[in-house]
Amino acid sequence: MTKKDYEKAAAIARDKAAQAQNYNTPSAKKIGLIVHQAVVESFINLFMDDNPRFDQVRFRQACQGSFK
């Protein structure tokens, strides 16, 4: 995979995080955060297998969206 692939994955996670902030109830927002974190962790595992030098801290920051 390339840097461009990592950036696209981060954009997907970031966009979904922003969508979750629009959920109507606090419990739905919490579930959205949990799902977001699970997806980000799954991407990190995939990317670490692909490239041991993958910077997971930087990727997490890129995925934050409105869940900072």
N, CA, C, O and CB atoms as a CASP TS submission, in Angstrom:
PFRMAT TS
TARGET T0000
AUTHOR 0000-0000-0000
METHOD Language model
MODEL 1
PARENT N/A
ATOM      1  N   MET     1       0.832  -1.175   0.000  1.00  0.00           N
ATOM      2  CA  MET     1       0.000   0.000   0.000  1.00  0.00           C
ATOM      3  C   MET     1       0.879   1.242   0.000  1.00  0.00           C
ATOM      4  O   MET     1       2.062   1.198   0.338  1.00  0.00           O
ATOM      5  CB  MET     1      -0.948  -0.004   1.204  1.00  0.00           C
ATOM      6  N   THR     2       0.270   2.331  -0.384  1.00  0.00           N
ATOM      7  CA  THR     2       1.017   3.575  -0.473  1.00  0.00           C
ATOM      8  C   THR     2       0.472   4.601   0.530  1.00  0.00           C
ATOM      9  O   THR     2      -0.570   4.400   1.154  1.00  0.00           O
ATOM     10  CB  THR     2       0.956   4.135  -1.907  1.00  0.00           C
ATOM     11  N   LYS     3       1.209   5.693   0.658  1.00  0.00           N
ATOM     12  CA  LYS     3       0.760   6.788   1.531  1.00  0.00           C
ATOM     13  C   LYS     3      -0.627   7.257   1.123  1.00  0.00           C
ATOM     14  O   LYS     3      -1.450   7.602   1.971  1.00  0.00           O
ATOM     15  CB  LYS     3       1.755   7.969   1.485  1.00  0.00           C
ATOM     16  N   LYS     4      -0.878   7.268  -0.167  1.00  0.00           N
ATOM     17  CA  LYS     4      -2.179   7.691  -0.685  1.00  0.00           C
ATOM     18  C   LYS     4      -3.300   6.782  -0.159  1.00  0.00           C
ATOM     19  O   LYS     4      -4.387   7.259   0.167  1.00  0.00           O
ATOM     20  CB  LYS     4      -2.167   7.684  -2.229  1.00  0.00           C
ATOM     21  N   ASP     5      -3.030   5.473  -0.078  1.00  0.00           N
ATOM     22  CA  ASP     5      -4.023   4.533   0.459  1.00  0.00           C
ATOM     23  C   ASP     5      -4.297   4.816   1.934  1.00  0.00           C
ATOM     24  O   ASP     5      -5.446   4.799   2.374  1.00  0.00           O
ATOM     25  CB  ASP     5      -3.541   3.078   0.281  1.00  0.00           C
ATOM     26  N   TYR     6      -3.230   5.077   2.693  1.00  0.00           N
ATOM     27  CA  TYR     6      -3.386   5.388   4.113  1.00  0.00           C
ATOM     28  C   TYR     6      -4.202   6.673   4.287  1.00  0.00           C
ATOM     29  O   TYR     6      -5.063   6.755   5.162  1.00  0.00           O
ATOM     30  CB  TYR     6      -2.001   5.529   4.795  1.00  0.00           C
ATOM     31  N   GLU     7      -3.927   7.657   3.458  1.00  0.00           N
ATOM     32  CA  GLU     7      -4.651   8.926   3.537  1.00  0.00           C
ATOM     33  C   GLU     7      -6.134   8.754   3.212  1.00  0.00           C
ATOM     34  O   GLU     7      -6.988   9.371   3.849  1.00  0.00           O
ATOM     35  CB  GLU     7      -4.028   9.944   2.588  1.00  0.00           C
ATOM     36  N   LYS     8      -6.437   7.915   2.223  1.00  0.00           N
ATOM     37  CA  LYS     8      -7.835   7.662   1.873  1.00  0.00           C
ATOM     38  C   LYS     8      -8.566   6.958   3.010  1.00  0.00           C
ATOM     39  O   LYS     8      -9.717   7.279   3.305  1.00  0.00           O
ATOM     40  CB  LYS     8      -7.922   6.824   0.593  1.00  0.00           C
ATOM     41  N   ALA     9      -7.906   6.009   3.639  1.00  0.00           N
ATOM     42  CA  ALA     9      -8.517   5.297   4.765  1.00  0.00           C
ATOM     43  C   ALA     9      -8.781   6.258   5.920  1.00  0.00           C
ATOM     44  O   ALA     9      -9.835   6.190   6.553  1.00  0.00           O
ATOM     45  CB  ALA     9      -7.611   4.136   5.233  1.00  0.00           C
ATOM     46  N   ALA    10      -7.841   7.143   6.197  1.00  0.00           N
ATOM     47  CA  ALA    10      -8.022   8.129   7.268  1.00  0.00           C
ATOM     48  C   ALA    10      -9.186   9.060   6.941  1.00  0.00           C
ATOM     49  O   ALA    10      -9.956   9.424   7.830  1.00  0.00           O
ATOM     50  CB  ALA    10      -6.727   8.948   7.483  1.00  0.00           C
ATOM     51  N   ALA    11      -9.317   9.441   5.689  1.00  0.00           N
ATOM     52  CA  ALA    11     -10.422  10.313   5.279  1.00  0.00           C
ATOM     53  C   ALA    11     -11.765   9.618   5.470  1.00  0.00           C
ATOM     54  O   ALA    11     -12.733  10.247   5.896  1.00  0.00           O
ATOM     55  CB  ALA    11     -10.255  10.742   3.813  1.00  0.00           C
ATOM     56  N   ILE    12     -11.829   8.341   5.162  1.00  0.00           N
ATOM     57  CA  ILE    12     -13.064   7.577   5.363  1.00  0.00           C
ATOM     58  C   ILE    12     -13.421   7.559   6.849  1.00  0.00           C
ATOM     59  O   ILE    12     -14.563   7.832   7.220  1.00  0.00           O
ATOM     60  CB  ILE    12     -12.912   6.126   4.821  1.00  0.00           C
ATOM     61  N   ALA    13     -12.456   7.241   7.685  1.00  0.00           N
ATOM     62  CA  ALA    13     -12.708   7.192   9.130  1.00  0.00           C
ATOM     63  C   ALA    13     -13.110   8.566   9.662  1.00  0.00           C
ATOM     64  O   ALA    13     -14.022   8.678  10.482  1.00  0.00           O
ATOM     65  CB  ALA    13     -11.460   6.682   9.877  1.00  0.00           C
ATOM     66  N   ARG    14     -12.442   9.588   9.201  1.00  0.00           N
ATOM     67  CA  ARG    14     -12.732  10.960   9.645  1.00  0.00           C
ATOM     68  C   ARG    14     -14.153  11.374   9.237  1.00  0.00           C
ATOM     69  O   ARG    14     -14.876  11.979  10.029  1.00  0.00           O
ATOM     70  CB  ARG    14     -11.694  11.952   9.050  1.00  0.00           C
ATOM     71  N   ASP    15     -14.545  11.051   8.018  1.00  0.00           N
ATOM     72  CA  ASP    15     -15.888  11.392   7.542  1.00  0.00           C
ATOM     73  C   ASP    15     -16.963  10.651   8.334  1.00  0.00           C
ATOM     74  O   ASP    15     -17.999  11.230   8.661  1.00  0.00           O
ATOM     75  CB  ASP    15     -16.022  11.070   6.049  1.00  0.00           C
ATOM     76  N   LYS    16     -16.730   9.396   8.639  1.00  0.00           N
ATOM     77  CA  LYS    16     -17.701   8.624   9.413  1.00  0.00           C
ATOM     78  C   LYS    16     -17.774   9.129  10.845  1.00  0.00           C
ATOM     79  O   LYS    16     -18.841   9.093  11.457  1.00  0.00           O
ATOM     80  CB  LYS    16     -17.342   7.136   9.397  1.00  0.00           C
ATOM     81  N   ALA    17     -16.662   9.596  11.385  1.00  0.00           N
ATOM     82  CA  ALA    17     -16.671  10.182  12.726  1.00  0.00           C
ATOM     83  C   ALA    17     -17.526  11.433  12.740  1.00  0.00           C
ATOM     84  O   ALA    17     -18.285  11.664  13.681  1.00  0.00           O
ATOM     85  CB  ALA    17     -15.240  10.506  13.194  1.00  0.00           C
ATOM     86  N   ALA    18     -17.405  12.233  11.705  1.00  0.00           N
ATOM     87  CA  ALA    18     -18.205  13.458  11.612  1.00  0.00           C
ATOM     88  C   ALA    18     -19.693  13.120  11.504  1.00  0.00           C
ATOM     89  O   ALA    18     -20.530  13.796  12.101  1.00  0.00           O
ATOM     90  CB  ALA    18     -17.759  14.308  10.399  1.00  0.00           C
ATOM     91  N   GLN    19     -20.017  12.085  10.749  1.00  0.00           N
ATOM     92  CA  GLN    19     -21.416  11.669  10.626  1.00  0.00           C
ATOM     93  C   GLN    19     -21.979  11.230  11.969  1.00  0.00           C
ATOM     94  O   GLN    19     -23.124  11.540  12.300  1.00  0.00           O
ATOM     95  CB  GLN    19     -21.548  10.534   9.608  1.00  0.00           C
ATOM     96  N   ALA    20     -21.178  10.514  12.738  1.00  0.00           N
ATOM     97  CA  ALA    20     -21.647  10.011  14.031  1.00  0.00           C
ATOM     98  C   ALA    20     -21.982  11.151  14.979  1.00  0.00           C
ATOM     99  O   ALA    20     -22.846  10.999  15.843  1.00  0.00           O
ATOM    100  CB  ALA    20     -20.596   9.102  14.662  1.00  0.00           C
ATOM    101  N   GLN    21     -21.319  12.284  14.835  1.00  0.00           N
ATOM    102  CA  GLN    21     -21.605  13.428  15.696  1.00  0.00           C
ATOM    103  C   GLN    21     -23.001  13.996  15.445  1.00  0.00           C
ATOM    104  O   GLN    21     -23.530  14.734  16.277  1.00  0.00           O
ATOM    105  CB  GLN    21     -20.560  14.514  15.484  1.00  0.00           C
ATOM    106  N   ASN    22     -23.590  13.659  14.316  1.00  0.00           N
ATOM    107  CA  ASN    22     -24.927  14.136  13.999  1.00  0.00           C
ATOM    108  C   ASN    22     -26.029  13.206  14.493  1.00  0.00           C
ATOM    109  O   ASN    22     -27.210  13.489  14.293  1.00  0.00           O
ATOM    110  CB  ASN    22     -25.056  14.320  12.520  1.00  0.00           C
ATOM    111  N   TYR    23     -25.658  12.102  15.137  1.00  0.00           N
ATOM    112  CA  TYR    23     -26.675  11.202  15.684  1.00  0.00           C
ATOM    113  C   TYR    23     -27.464  11.936  16.757  1.00  0.00           C
ATOM    114  O   TYR    23     -26.937  12.828  17.423  1.00  0.00           O
ATOM    115  CB  TYR    23     -26.028   9.910  16.263  1.00  0.00           C
ATOM    116  N   ASN    24     -28.714  11.563  16.923  1.00  0.00           N
ATOM    117  CA  ASN    24     -29.640  12.311  17.768  1.00  0.00           C
ATOM    118  C   ASN    24     -29.465  12.111  19.270  1.00  0.00           C
ATOM    119  O   ASN    24     -29.758  13.017  20.051  1.00  0.00           O
ATOM    120  CB  ASN    24     -31.015  11.947  17.404  1.00  0.00           C
ATOM    121  N   THR    25     -29.003  10.969  19.673  1.00  0.00           N
ATOM    122  CA  THR    25     -28.948  10.684  21.115  1.00  0.00           C
ATOM    123  C   THR    25     -27.509  10.487  21.577  1.00  0.00           C
ATOM    124  O   THR    25     -26.648  10.098  20.788  1.00  0.00           O
ATOM    125  CB  THR    25     -29.784   9.434  21.453  1.00  0.00           C
ATOM    126  N   PRO    26     -27.249  10.755  22.848  1.00  0.00           N
ATOM    127  CA  PRO    26     -25.897  10.532  23.375  1.00  0.00           C
ATOM    128  C   PRO    26     -25.450   9.073  23.249  1.00  0.00           C
ATOM    129  O   PRO    26     -24.279   8.799  22.987  1.00  0.00           O
ATOM    130  CB  PRO    26     -25.835  10.959  24.834  1.00  0.00           C
ATOM    131  N   SER    27     -26.387   8.141  23.437  1.00  0.00           N
ATOM    132  CA  SER    27     -26.000   6.734  23.325  1.00  0.00           C
ATOM    133  C   SER    27     -25.621   6.378  21.890  1.00  0.00           C
ATOM    134  O   SER    27     -24.707   5.582  21.672  1.00  0.00           O
ATOM    135  CB  SER    27     -27.139   5.828  23.806  1.00  0.00           C
ATOM    136  N   ALA    28     -26.308   6.954  20.915  1.00  0.00           N
ATOM    137  CA  ALA    28     -25.962   6.701  19.517  1.00  0.00           C
ATOM    138  C   ALA    28     -24.590   7.289  19.195  1.00  0.00           C
ATOM    139  O   ALA    28     -23.803   6.687  18.465  1.00  0.00           O
ATOM    140  CB  ALA    28     -27.033   7.293  18.577  1.00  0.00           C
ATOM    141  N   LYS    29     -24.311   8.475  19.748  1.00  0.00           N
ATOM    142  CA  LYS    29     -22.992   9.077  19.539  1.00  0.00           C
ATOM    143  C   LYS    29     -21.901   8.223  20.162  1.00  0.00           C
ATOM    144  O   LYS    29     -20.821   8.073  19.591  1.00  0.00           O
ATOM    145  CB  LYS    29     -22.947  10.494  20.123  1.00  0.00           C
ATOM    146  N   LYS    30     -22.181   7.661  21.338  1.00  0.00           N
ATOM    147  CA  LYS    30     -21.203   6.801  22.011  1.00  0.00           C
ATOM    148  C   LYS    30     -20.934   5.546  21.188  1.00  0.00           C
ATOM    149  O   LYS    30     -19.785   5.133  21.030  1.00  0.00           O
ATOM    150  CB  LYS    30     -21.696   6.417  23.418  1.00  0.00           C
ATOM    151  N   ILE    31     -21.992   4.946  20.670  1.00  0.00           N
ATOM    152  CA  ILE    31     -21.837   3.769  19.813  1.00  0.00           C
ATOM    153  C   ILE    31     -21.034   4.145  18.566  1.00  0.00           C
ATOM    154  O   ILE    31     -20.173   3.384  18.125  1.00  0.00           O
ATOM    155  CB  ILE    31     -23.227   3.185  19.416  1.00  0.00           C
ATOM    156  N   GLY    32     -21.315   5.313  18.005  1.00  0.00           N
ATOM    157  CA  GLY    32     -20.553   5.779  16.843  1.00  0.00           C
ATOM    158  C   GLY    32     -19.076   5.899  17.150  1.00  0.00           C
ATOM    159  O   GLY    32     -18.239   5.544  16.320  1.00  0.00           O
ATOM    160  N   LEU    33     -18.740   6.400  18.348  1.00  0.00           N
ATOM    161  CA  LEU    33     -17.339   6.522  18.756  1.00  0.00           C
ATOM    162  C   LEU    33     -16.689   5.153  18.891  1.00  0.00           C
ATOM    163  O   LEU    33     -15.554   4.954  18.456  1.00  0.00           O
ATOM    164  CB  LEU    33     -17.230   7.287  20.080  1.00  0.00           C
ATOM    165  N   ILE    34     -17.404   4.213  19.492  1.00  0.00           N
ATOM    166  CA  ILE    34     -16.864   2.859  19.667  1.00  0.00           C
ATOM    167  C   ILE    34     -16.604   2.204  18.318  1.00  0.00           C
ATOM    168  O   ILE    34     -15.558   1.591  18.106  1.00  0.00           O
ATOM    169  CB  ILE    34     -17.830   1.993  20.496  1.00  0.00           C
ATOM    170  N   VAL    35     -17.560   2.339  17.411  1.00  0.00           N
ATOM    171  CA  VAL    35     -17.387   1.760  16.066  1.00  0.00           C
ATOM    172  C   VAL    35     -16.221   2.446  15.348  1.00  0.00           C
ATOM    173  O   VAL    35     -15.407   1.784  14.705  1.00  0.00           O
ATOM    174  CB  VAL    35     -18.699   1.901  15.228  1.00  0.00           C
ATOM    175  N   HIS    36     -16.148   3.763  15.460  1.00  0.00           N
ATOM    176  CA  HIS    36     -15.056   4.507  14.838  1.00  0.00           C
ATOM    177  C   HIS    36     -13.712   3.996  15.340  1.00  0.00           C
ATOM    178  O   HIS    36     -12.808   3.749  14.541  1.00  0.00           O
ATOM    179  CB  HIS    36     -15.195   6.012  15.120  1.00  0.00           C
ATOM    180  N   GLN    37     -13.570   3.834  16.653  1.00  0.00           N
ATOM    181  CA  GLN    37     -12.313   3.357  17.224  1.00  0.00           C
ATOM    182  C   GLN    37     -11.976   1.953  16.742  1.00  0.00           C
ATOM    183  O   GLN    37     -10.812   1.649  16.481  1.00  0.00           O
ATOM    184  CB  GLN    37     -12.383   3.382  18.742  1.00  0.00           C
ATOM    185  N   ALA    38     -12.988   1.093  16.623  1.00  0.00           N
ATOM    186  CA  ALA    38     -12.761  -0.271  16.146  1.00  0.00           C
ATOM    187  C   ALA    38     -12.283  -0.281  14.696  1.00  0.00           C
ATOM    188  O   ALA    38     -11.390  -1.044  14.330  1.00  0.00           O
ATOM    189  CB  ALA    38     -14.040  -1.099  16.281  1.00  0.00           C
ATOM    190  N   VAL    39     -12.888   0.573  13.882  1.00  0.00           N
ATOM    191  CA  VAL    39     -12.486   0.646  12.471  1.00  0.00           C
ATOM    192  C   VAL    39     -11.054   1.166  12.351  1.00  0.00           C
ATOM    193  O   VAL    39     -10.255   0.631  11.582  1.00  0.00           O
ATOM    194  CB  VAL    39     -13.455   1.557  11.673  1.00  0.00           C
ATOM    195  N   VAL    40     -10.734   2.211  13.117  1.00  0.00           N
ATOM    196  CA  VAL    40      -9.378   2.767  13.078  1.00  0.00           C
ATOM    197  C   VAL    40      -8.364   1.703  13.501  1.00  0.00           C
ATOM    198  O   VAL    40      -7.323   1.559  12.861  1.00  0.00           O
ATOM    199  CB  VAL    40      -9.268   4.014  13.996  1.00  0.00           C
ATOM    200  N   GLU    41      -8.652   0.963  14.563  1.00  0.00           N
ATOM    201  CA  GLU    41      -7.747  -0.091  15.020  1.00  0.00           C
ATOM    202  C   GLU    41      -7.583  -1.181  13.958  1.00  0.00           C
ATOM    203  O   GLU    41      -6.487  -1.709  13.770  1.00  0.00           O
ATOM    204  CB  GLU    41      -8.265  -0.704  16.328  1.00  0.00           C
ATOM    205  N   SER    42      -8.667  -1.510  13.272  1.00  0.00           N
ATOM    206  CA  SER    42      -8.586  -2.519  12.204  1.00  0.00           C
ATOM    207  C   SER    42      -7.705  -2.039  11.060  1.00  0.00           C
ATOM    208  O   SER    42      -6.888  -2.795  10.536  1.00  0.00           O
ATOM    209  CB  SER    42      -9.987  -2.857  11.676  1.00  0.00           C
ATOM    210  N   PHE    43      -7.878  -0.764  10.672  1.00  0.00           N
ATOM    211  CA  PHE    43      -7.000  -0.201   9.647  1.00  0.00           C
ATOM    212  C   PHE    43      -5.542  -0.249  10.110  1.00  0.00           C
ATOM    213  O   PHE    43      -4.658  -0.623   9.339  1.00  0.00           O
ATOM    214  CB  PHE    43      -7.413   1.252   9.318  1.00  0.00           C
ATOM    215  N   ILE    44      -5.292   0.126  11.356  1.00  0.00           N
ATOM    216  CA  ILE    44      -3.917   0.139  11.875  1.00  0.00           C
ATOM    217  C   ILE    44      -3.311  -1.255  11.805  1.00  0.00           C
ATOM    218  O   ILE    44      -2.169  -1.409  11.374  1.00  0.00           O
ATOM    219  CB  ILE    44      -3.885   0.662  13.329  1.00  0.00           C
ATOM    220  N   ASN    45      -4.051  -2.266  12.220  1.00  0.00           N
ATOM    221  CA  ASN    45      -3.533  -3.644  12.156  1.00  0.00           C
ATOM    222  C   ASN    45      -3.204  -4.045  10.729  1.00  0.00           C
ATOM    223  O   ASN    45      -2.168  -4.660  10.472  1.00  0.00           O
ATOM    224  CB  ASN    45      -4.549  -4.628  12.748  1.00  0.00           C
ATOM    225  N   LEU    46      -4.082  -3.699   9.807  1.00  0.00           N
ATOM    226  CA  LEU    46      -3.857  -4.013   8.392  1.00  0.00           C
ATOM    227  C   LEU    46      -2.602  -3.318   7.876  1.00  0.00           C
ATOM    228  O   LEU    46      -1.769  -3.934   7.211  1.00  0.00           O
ATOM    229  CB  LEU    46      -5.075  -3.600   7.548  1.00  0.00           C
ATOM    230  N   PHE    47      -2.474  -2.027   8.188  1.00  0.00           N
ATOM    231  CA  PHE    47      -1.354  -1.246   7.688  1.00  0.00           C
ATOM    232  C   PHE    47      -0.036  -1.637   8.348  1.00  0.00           C
ATOM    233  O   PHE    47       1.013  -1.588   7.705  1.00  0.00           O
ATOM    234  CB  PHE    47      -1.616   0.224   7.903  1.00  0.00           C
ATOM    235  N   MET    48      -0.074  -2.026   9.623  1.00  0.00           N
ATOM    236  CA  MET    48       1.152  -2.482  10.301  1.00  0.00           C
ATOM    237  C   MET    48       1.648  -3.792   9.694  1.00  0.00           C
ATOM    238  O   MET    48       2.854  -4.020   9.589  1.00  0.00           O
ATOM    239  CB  MET    48       0.902  -2.662  11.819  1.00  0.00           C
ATOM    240  N   ASP    49       0.707  -4.655   9.293  1.00  0.00           N
ATOM    241  CA  ASP    49       1.100  -5.901   8.612  1.00  0.00           C
ATOM    242  C   ASP    49       1.736  -5.591   7.266  1.00  0.00           C
ATOM    243  O   ASP    49       2.662  -6.280   6.837  1.00  0.00           O
ATOM    244  CB  ASP    49      -0.122  -6.832   8.420  1.00  0.00           C
ATOM    245  N   ASP    50       1.246  -4.567   6.608  1.00  0.00           N
ATOM    246  CA  ASP    50       1.756  -4.177   5.299  1.00  0.00           C
ATOM    247  C   ASP    50       3.102  -3.480   5.409  1.00  0.00           C
ATOM    248  O   ASP    50       3.986  -3.689   4.578  1.00  0.00           O
ATOM    249  CB  ASP    50       0.762  -3.274   4.595  1.00  0.00           C
ATOM    250  N   ASN    51       3.258  -2.631   6.459  1.00  0.00           N
ATOM    251  CA  ASN    51       4.462  -1.824   6.589  1.00  0.00           C
ATOM    252  C   ASN    51       4.792  -1.661   8.079  1.00  0.00           C
ATOM    253  O   ASN    51       4.135  -0.880   8.768  1.00  0.00           O
ATOM    254  CB  ASN    51       4.280  -0.434   5.898  1.00  0.00           C
ATOM    255  N   PRO    52       5.782  -2.374   8.576  1.00  0.00           N
ATOM    256  CA  PRO    52       6.136  -2.282   9.998  1.00  0.00           C
ATOM    257  C   PRO    52       6.521  -0.870  10.445  1.00  0.00           C
ATOM    258  O   PRO    52       6.475  -0.573  11.639  1.00  0.00           O
ATOM    259  CB  PRO    52       7.275  -3.219  10.293  1.00  0.00           C
ATOM    260  N   ARG    53       6.895  -0.005   9.519  1.00  0.00           N
ATOM    261  CA  ARG    53       7.265   1.371   9.863  1.00  0.00           C
ATOM    262  C   ARG    53       6.063   2.324   9.826  1.00  0.00           C
ATOM    263  O   ARG    53       6.220   3.533   9.999  1.00  0.00           O
ATOM    264  CB  ARG    53       8.347   1.870   8.909  1.00  0.00           C
ATOM    265  N   PHE    54       4.886   1.783   9.603  1.00  0.00           N
ATOM    266  CA  PHE    54       3.669   2.588   9.551  1.00  0.00           C
ATOM    267  C   PHE    54       3.531   3.366  10.856  1.00  0.00           C
ATOM    268  O   PHE    54       3.692   2.801  11.937  1.00  0.00           O
ATOM    269  CB  PHE    54       2.416   1.696   9.304  1.00  0.00           C
ATOM    270  N   ASP    55       3.236   4.655  10.756  1.00  0.00           N
ATOM    271  CA  ASP    55       3.133   5.534  11.927  1.00  0.00           C
ATOM    272  C   ASP    55       1.684   5.559  12.417  1.00  0.00           C
ATOM    273  O   ASP    55       0.859   6.329  11.926  1.00  0.00           O
ATOM    274  CB  ASP    55       3.625   6.979  11.587  1.00  0.00           C
ATOM    275  N   GLN    56       1.398   4.701  13.393  1.00  0.00           N
ATOM    276  CA  GLN    56       0.021   4.586  13.870  1.00  0.00           C
ATOM    277  C   GLN    56      -0.447   5.810  14.650  1.00  0.00           C
ATOM    278  O   GLN    56      -1.639   6.114  14.648  1.00  0.00           O
ATOM    279  CB  GLN    56      -0.117   3.363  14.732  1.00  0.00           C
ATOM    280  N   VAL    57       0.448   6.507  15.307  1.00  0.00           N
ATOM    281  CA  VAL    57       0.069   7.718  16.036  1.00  0.00           C
ATOM    282  C   VAL    57      -0.400   8.780  15.043  1.00  0.00           C
ATOM    283  O   VAL    57      -1.436   9.415  15.238  1.00  0.00           O
ATOM    284  CB  VAL    57       1.259   8.250  16.891  1.00  0.00           C
ATOM    285  N   ARG    58       0.357   8.957  14.006  1.00  0.00           N
ATOM    286  CA  ARG    58       0.000   9.940  12.973  1.00  0.00           C
ATOM    287  C   ARG    58      -1.330   9.571  12.310  1.00  0.00           C
ATOM    288  O   ARG    58      -2.161  10.437  12.035  1.00  0.00           O
ATOM    289  CB  ARG    58       1.118  10.034  11.906  1.00  0.00           C
ATOM    290  N   PHE    59      -1.516   8.277  12.060  1.00  0.00           N
ATOM    291  CA  PHE    59      -2.756   7.819  11.437  1.00  0.00           C
ATOM    292  C   PHE    59      -3.950   8.079  12.363  1.00  0.00           C
ATOM    293  O   PHE    59      -4.991   8.558  11.913  1.00  0.00           O
ATOM    294  CB  PHE    59      -2.661   6.315  11.090  1.00  0.00           C
ATOM    295  N   ARG    60      -3.801   7.768  13.641  1.00  0.00           N
ATOM    296  CA  ARG    60      -4.881   8.022  14.603  1.00  0.00           C
ATOM    297  C   ARG    60      -5.264   9.502  14.606  1.00  0.00           C
ATOM    298  O   ARG    60      -6.446   9.848  14.635  1.00  0.00           O
ATOM    299  CB  ARG    60      -4.458   7.580  16.022  1.00  0.00           C
ATOM    300  N   GLN    61      -4.271  10.353  14.576  1.00  0.00           N
ATOM    301  CA  GLN    61      -4.543  11.796  14.560  1.00  0.00           C
ATOM    302  C   GLN    61      -5.286  12.193  13.292  1.00  0.00           C
ATOM    303  O   GLN    61      -6.190  13.028  13.337  1.00  0.00           O
ATOM    304  CB  GLN    61      -3.234  12.597  14.676  1.00  0.00           C
ATOM    305  N   ALA    62      -4.916  11.608  12.177  1.00  0.00           N
ATOM    306  CA  ALA    62      -5.575  11.915  10.900  1.00  0.00           C
ATOM    307  C   ALA    62      -7.021  11.428  10.887  1.00  0.00           C
ATOM    308  O   ALA    62      -7.850  11.969  10.155  1.00  0.00           O
ATOM    309  CB  ALA    62      -4.803  11.283   9.737  1.00  0.00           C
ATOM    310  N   CYS    63      -7.328  10.408  11.692  1.00  0.00           N
ATOM    311  CA  CYS    63      -8.674   9.841  11.726  1.00  0.00           C
ATOM    312  C   CYS    63      -9.593  10.505  12.734  1.00  0.00           C
ATOM    313  O   CYS    63     -10.777  10.171  12.785  1.00  0.00           O
ATOM    314  CB  CYS    63      -8.596   8.388  12.023  1.00  0.00           C
ATOM    315  N   GLN    64      -9.098  11.420  13.527  1.00  0.00           N
ATOM    316  CA  GLN    64      -9.854  11.974  14.643  1.00  0.00           C
ATOM    317  C   GLN    64     -11.175  12.611  14.257  1.00  0.00           C
ATOM    318  O   GLN    64     -12.183  12.374  14.922  1.00  0.00           O
ATOM    319  CB  GLN    64      -9.030  12.973  15.341  1.00  0.00           C
ATOM    320  N   GLY    65     -11.199  13.390  13.230  1.00  0.00           N
ATOM    321  CA  GLY    65     -12.448  14.068  12.900  1.00  0.00           C
ATOM    322  C   GLY    65     -12.922  14.879  14.084  1.00  0.00           C
ATOM    323  O   GLY    65     -12.130  15.596  14.695  1.00  0.00           O
ATOM    324  N   SER    66     -14.170  14.786  14.416  1.00  0.00           N
ATOM    325  CA  SER    66     -14.713  15.572  15.530  1.00  0.00           C
ATOM    326  C   SER    66     -14.669  14.810  16.845  1.00  0.00           C
ATOM    327  O   SER    66     -15.232  15.271  17.838  1.00  0.00           O
ATOM    328  CB  SER    66     -16.142  15.985  15.231  1.00  0.00           C
ATOM    329  N   PHE    67     -14.010  13.650  16.875  1.00  0.00           N
ATOM    330  CA  PHE    67     -13.893  12.859  18.103  1.00  0.00           C
ATOM    331  C   PHE    67     -12.611  13.174  18.837  1.00  0.00           C
ATOM    332  O   PHE    67     -12.044  12.285  19.472  1.00  0.00           O
ATOM    333  CB  PHE    67     -13.954  11.372  17.790  1.00  0.00           C
ATOM    334  N   LYS    68     -12.136  14.390  18.778  1.00  0.00           N
ATOM    335  CA  LYS    68     -10.879  14.773  19.430  1.00  0.00           C
ATOM    336  C   LYS    68     -11.030  14.784  20.926  1.00  0.00           C
ATOM    337  O   LYS    68     -10.074  15.083  21.641  1.00  0.00           O
ATOM    338  CB  LYS    68     -10.414  16.139  18.951  1.00  0.00           C
TER
END
